[in-house]
């Protein structure tokens, strides 16, 4: 045992391993901060190169990229209102308004601390309770997954309190867009209108960047270039007066501010860990569900969407908490819990390690070494990101006339580079037009993205469940786990009903 312990420490804390992990974290932060790029993309590109380094160094670098990208996505989300990654889409809801209120540094530090907290909690669960949690996840079949997706869609209403109709409408648009392409069960093509590039469906990255980034950039560009009448000058002056001039002294992080977000961080960490352990659920779903639950459990839910730091802490903790949790079914049973986990599975196989129940017993040294690397990579992410935040916080002060063309170019470049597809650029621009329309008419963007992400999985799970039940819809109610999710849906509806009723009474 002592020999194993020494071998693990020697392997984990070797200088090349630490350097590769640090480089991985830096790369992760960078690609995460660039709209259109992602940690998954960077990991996939680096997979052919891992033969040249030791298993510990290779896996450490890949893990560093994964962890760094989780926080990196929040940088552009807060600074520009553009999610750097799909998982950071929910962070835009309060991160960008917080920046507009003059608190970009507070928002970024909140995102960092919450991200690290969620990541650390899920990592410790990975190390200590991988097998028990994976066993729970294995009990999820189509019936349970459909119930989970129904619950996720129900959470949409929690994201848009006071605008439920528009939230449901936006979600319906997302669900419709998600049906374009190949039928998940029959393999037939639908709603492609003869366009062959649509056979694989609408790609997530162009849609996300278009709706969030291009629409915001075009609106900002229009404001910059519009003729400025006396009335408009007066309106802009009043807006600037309301927002105030950025004051670093008012943008300092304190223990009191951190404590005010700790409840939301724990909610996100718990939700993200649970969702991450379910194969295929994903970090985006975890982020949105964490945001909705934190909003509902907050003492001031009306402040969500206006720049509250709780609205930054919850989704960041939620998406980062999936990092370790998504590896639980992979390490214990050989079932990847996410696309990133699947890439890690490929990396392990390339190193001669077969994921599954016997993986730990057959590869004790390298797996325990990896556990140690996963833990200290979290702290490398904390230190490195903390050192870079002052630089990124200054980006929030860049004038729109300089910012708009730069970010727009990055969005186009990142979108094209993700698949080297010109079609993705056209999707980006079309999504931008859709986003402009939704913004102009005060439709929330979060439900659209959530509907798009959840829709295909919900459809597939429903149709598989009905096939198993031979068309009997009551088959959907035969699982205790599914009934639990449906009960949560009912509770959510009741809470919404009473909250709306209370609000109407207060207004009267």
N, C-alpha and C positions, 0 to 999 in steps of 0.2 A: 504493500500500500504506500509506504514511504517512497519507494522507488518510482511508482506511478505518479505520485504528487510532484516529485522533483522533475520528472520528465515533462509533465504538463507545464510547470512553471518555466522550465528552460525553453520549451517550445513557444509558449505564449509571449514571453517577454524578451525574446531574441530581438536584437536591434533591427534586422531587416523586416521582421514581422510588424513591429511597431511603426516603422517608416511606411511600409506598404498600407497599413491600416489608416495612418494619418493622411497619406496621399488619397486614399479612397474616400475618406470623409470630406476632404477639400473638393474632390471631383464631384461628389454627391451634392454638396452645397451649391456648387457652380451650375451643374446641369439642372438641378431642381429650381434654381432661381431664374433660368431662361425659359420663357413660355414656349411650349411645344416640345421641350426635351424632358427626359425623365430618367430616374435611376434605373428603371428596367432597361431602357435603351443603352445606357452606359454599360451595365452589366453584360448585356447580350453582346455588345461590341468587343468587350474585353475577354469573353470566354475563350476564344481561340488562342489567347496569349498566356493563359494560366499554366500551360505545360512547362514554361520556362522558369517558374518559381516553385518554391516548396508549397505543399498543400496548406500549411498554416498561413503563409504569406498571401497566397492566392485567395483563400477564403476570407482572410482578414481584410484585404482590399475590397472584395466584393461586398462584405458586410458593412464596411465603412461607407461605400457608395450608397448603399441602401439607407443607412441611418442618416447620412448627410442630406440626401435628397428629400427625406421626410420633412426636415426643417427648412431646407432651401426653398421649397415651393411656397412657403409663407412670405418670403422676402419680397417677391414681385407682387404677391397678393396684397400685402400691406402697403408697399410703396406706390404701386401703380393701379391697384384694383384688378390685376391680371394674375390668375392662379398659375404659378410655375408648373405645378403638377395637378392631375385630376383630383388628388386627395386634398389639395389646398383650396378647392373651389368654395367650400363652406367658410373658410377663413376670410374670404373677401367680404362677407356679409357685415362684419364688424371691424375687420382689420383695416380696410381702406377708409371707412368713416373715421376711425381713430386717428389715422394719419392726417385727414383733413381737419380734424379738431386740434392738430398740433402736437400729437403724441406718437410719432412714428417709432421712437426708440422704446417707449413703454410697451407698445404693441409687439415689437419684435422680440424684446426680452421676455414678455409674457408668452409669446409663441415658443421661444426657445426653452424656457423653463418647463412649460407644460409638455412640450414635445419630449424633452429628456425624461421627465417624470413618467409619462405614459410608456415610453420606450423601456425604461428601467424596470417598471412593474411587470410588463409583459415578458421581458427577458428573464427575470427571476422566475416567473411562472414556467417559462420554457425549460429552464435548468432543473427546477425542482418538481414540477407536476405535469410534465409532458404527457406521460402515459395516461393518467386519469382523465385529463381534459380531452385528449384525443379520442378516448373511448366514448365520451359524451358526444363528440362531433360525429362519430361514426354512426350514431343512432339517427342522424338526420337523413331522411329520405325525401322524395319529392313532396310528400304531404307536409312535412315539417318546413321545408324550404319555402313552399308556397305561403304558408302561414307567416314565416319570417318576412317575406317580401310584402305581404299585405300589411303587416305591422309597419314596415319601412315606409310604404306609401301613406299610411295613416299619419305618420310623423310629419308629413308635408304640412298638414294643417297647423302643427306646432311651430313651423318655421314662419308662418305668415298670419299670425294672430291679427284679426281686424281686416284682413284681406283674403279670407278663405276662398271666396269664389275665384278670384284671380289666381290664387295659388293652385287650386284644383285645375283651372284652365291651363296654366303653364305646365303642370304635371301631365295633363292629357296630351299636350303638344309633344312633350318628351317621350311619352309612351308611344305615340304615333310614329315619331321619327325612329324609335327603336325597332319598329316592325319592318322597316325597309330592309330588303335583302333576302337572304336565304331563310326559308322556313326551318326552324330548329328541329322539327320532328320529321317532316315529309321530304325535306331537301329541295322543295320547289322554290322558284323565285317569285317574289311578290313586290309590287309597288316600285319597280325599277324603271318603268317607262322606257324599256329598251336600252337603257344605259348600262353597259357591261360592268363599269367600275362600281356600280351600286350593288352588284351581286353579293359582295361581302358585307353589305350594310354601310351605314354612315360611320366613318372613323371617329373615335372619341376625341382625340387630340384636336383636330381641326374644328370640330363642333364646339368644344370647350373654349379654345382660344378665340374663336370667332365671336361667340356669344358674349364672353366676358371682356376680351381684349379689344377686338376690332370695333365693336359697337362703342365702347367707352372712348377709344382713341378718335373715332370719327366724330363723336359728339364734342369732344374737347377741341378737335381741329375746327369744327364748325363754329364754335364759340370764339376761337382765336381769329378766324378769318372773317367773321360776320361784321357787317357795318355797325359801328357803335354809335347809335343815337344817344342823345342826351339822357333819355330815359334809361337806356340800357347801361350807360356809364354809371348812373346813379344806383341802379340795381346791383351792378358788380361791386361798386364801392361799399354798399351796405352789406353784401355777402362777405366781402373781405374783412369788413369791420367785425362781423359776427364770428368769423372763423379766427380772426386774429393773426398776428405775425408770429412765425415760429420762434419760440423762446426756449432755448436749451434748459434753462433753469426750471421750467415747468414740465419738462419731459424727462425727469429723472425717475428711475425705478427705486422703490422703497420696499421694506419688509411688509408694511401695511398694505401696499398695493398687491404684492404677491399673495398675502394671506386672503385678500378679498377674492382672488381667483382660484384658490385652492380647492374649494368645493366643486367648481366646474371642471377643474383638472382631474379630480378623482372620478367624477361622473364619466368624463371622456375616457379615462384610463380603463375603467371597468367595462364600458360599452365596447371600446376598441379591442380589448383583450378577448371578450366574448365573440365578437363578430370575426376577429382575425383567426380564431381557432376553427371557424366553420369554413370548410373548403369552398372557395369560389365567391365568398361574400364580398371581400375586397375592402380596401382602406377608404375609398370614396363613400361607400355606404356607412362605414363606421363614423366618418367625420360628420356627415349630415345627421345621422341618428344621435350622435353625441351632442351636437348643437341643439337639436330639437328637445332632447331630454333636459339639457342644462337650462334651456329657456323656460321650460315648463316648471322646473324645480327652483328657479331663481326667485328671490324676493322682489326683484324689479324686472319682470319679463318684458315690460313695455320699452325698456332701454335697449333690448337686443335689436340690432340693425342700425343703431345710431352711433356705434363706436365704443360700446362697452367692452372692457377687457375680458369679461367672462365669456363673451361671444368669440373671442380669440383663443382663449385657453381650452375650451371644451373640444372644438374640432381638431386642434393641433394635438392634444393629448389622445384623442380618439384615433386619428390616422396613424400616429406614431406607435400607439399601443398594439397595432396589428403587426408590427415588424417582427417581434419575437413570437407572438401568438400564431402567426401564419406558418411558422416553422414547426409548430408542435405536431400536427398530423403528418408532416413530412418526415420528421426525425423518428417518430414513434411507429408509423404505419406505412411510410412511403407514399403518402397522399399529400401533394402540395396544397396549401391553403390559399395560395394566390399565384399570380403570374410570376412574381419575384421569387416565391418559394420554388416554383417549377424550374426557374433558372438556376437556383441554388442546387436543386436536385441534379440538374445536368452537370453542374460544376463538381459535385461530389462524385458522380459516376465517372467523370473524366479523370478524377484523382484515384479511381479504383475503389470507391466507397459506395456501396449500394444502400440507399435509404430504405428503412424498414425496421421491424421489431428487433432484428439481430444486429443492427448497425452499431449500437453502442457497445455491445458485448464483443464484437469482432474488431472494433476500432477504438478502443477505450482512450488511448493516448491522444489521437488527433481530435476526437469528438470532445473530450474534456478540455483540450487545448482551445478548441473553437468556442466552447462555452465561456472560458475566461476572456478570450478575445472579444466576444460579443458584449460582455459586461464592460470592459475598459474602453471599447470603441464608443460607448455612450458618453463617457467622460471626456474623451478626445473631442467628440462632437460638441460638447458643452463648452470646453475651453476655446477651441478653434472658432466656433460660431460667435462666442461672446467677444472674442477679439476682433472679428470682422463686422460686427453689428454697427459700431460707430461709423464705419465707412458706408454701410448700406443705409443707415438712417439719414445720411446726408443726401442720398439720392432722392429722398422725398422732397427736397427743396429745389430740385431742378424745374425750371420753367417749362410750361406745356409746349411752347414753341420749339424747344429743343428735345423734350422728352417724347413727344408724339411720333415724329419720324423715326427716332431711334428704336423705340419699343415696337413700332409697326414693322420695321425691318427685321428685328429679332423674331417677331411672331411669324412673319413670312418664312424666314430662314429656318427656324425651328420646325415649323409645320412641314416644309418641304423635306428637310433632312430626316424627319422621323421615318419616312418610307420612300424617300426619293420619288414622290408622286406629285405631278402637277395637278391631278384631280383633287388632292387634299387641299391645295391652295384655293381652288374654286369652292370647295366645301367651306373653307375658312371664310371666304368673302360672303358667301350666301348666309352662313351663320351670323356673320357680322350685321348684315341687313336685318335678319330676324331679331337680333339683339337690340338694334336701334329701335325697331318698332315696339318691342316689349318695354324697353326703358322709357320711351316717350309716353307710353300709356300706363306706366306704373305697374307693370306686371313683374313679379319677383322672378329672378333667374335661377335661384337655387332649386325650386321644385321641378323646373324643366330638366335640369341636369340629373336630378335624382330619379325622375321618371324615366329618362333615357337609360340610366345605368341599371335600374331595377327591372324595367319592363321585360327585356328578353329572358332574364332568369326566371321571372315570375310566370311568363307564358310557358316556358319549357317545363317548369315544375308542375304547373297546373295540368298540362296535357299529359305528362307522365303519370301524375296521380290519378287522373280520370281513366287512363288506360289500365292502370293497376286495379281500379275499382269498377272496371267494365262500364263506365259511363255513369256510375252512381255518384251524385254530388255529395251524398251523405258520407262517402268514404273520406272526404276531407276533414271530417270531424271525429275520426276514429283514433286519432293520436293524442295522447295527453299533452305532449309538447306543443302540438298545433293548437289545441284548446287553450293552452296557456297564452299563446300569442294572440289568439282571438279575444281572450279575456282582457288582455292589455289594450287591444283596439277599442273595446267597449268602454274601458276605464278612460282612455284618452278622449273619446267622444263626449263622455260625461263631464270630464274636466273642462273641455273646450266649451261645452254648453253652459256650464255654470260660470266660467270666466267671462264669456260674452254677455250672459245675463247680468252679472255683477257690473260689468262695464256700462251696460245700458242704464242700469239703475243709478249709477254714479253720475252719468251724463244728465239724467233727468233731474 
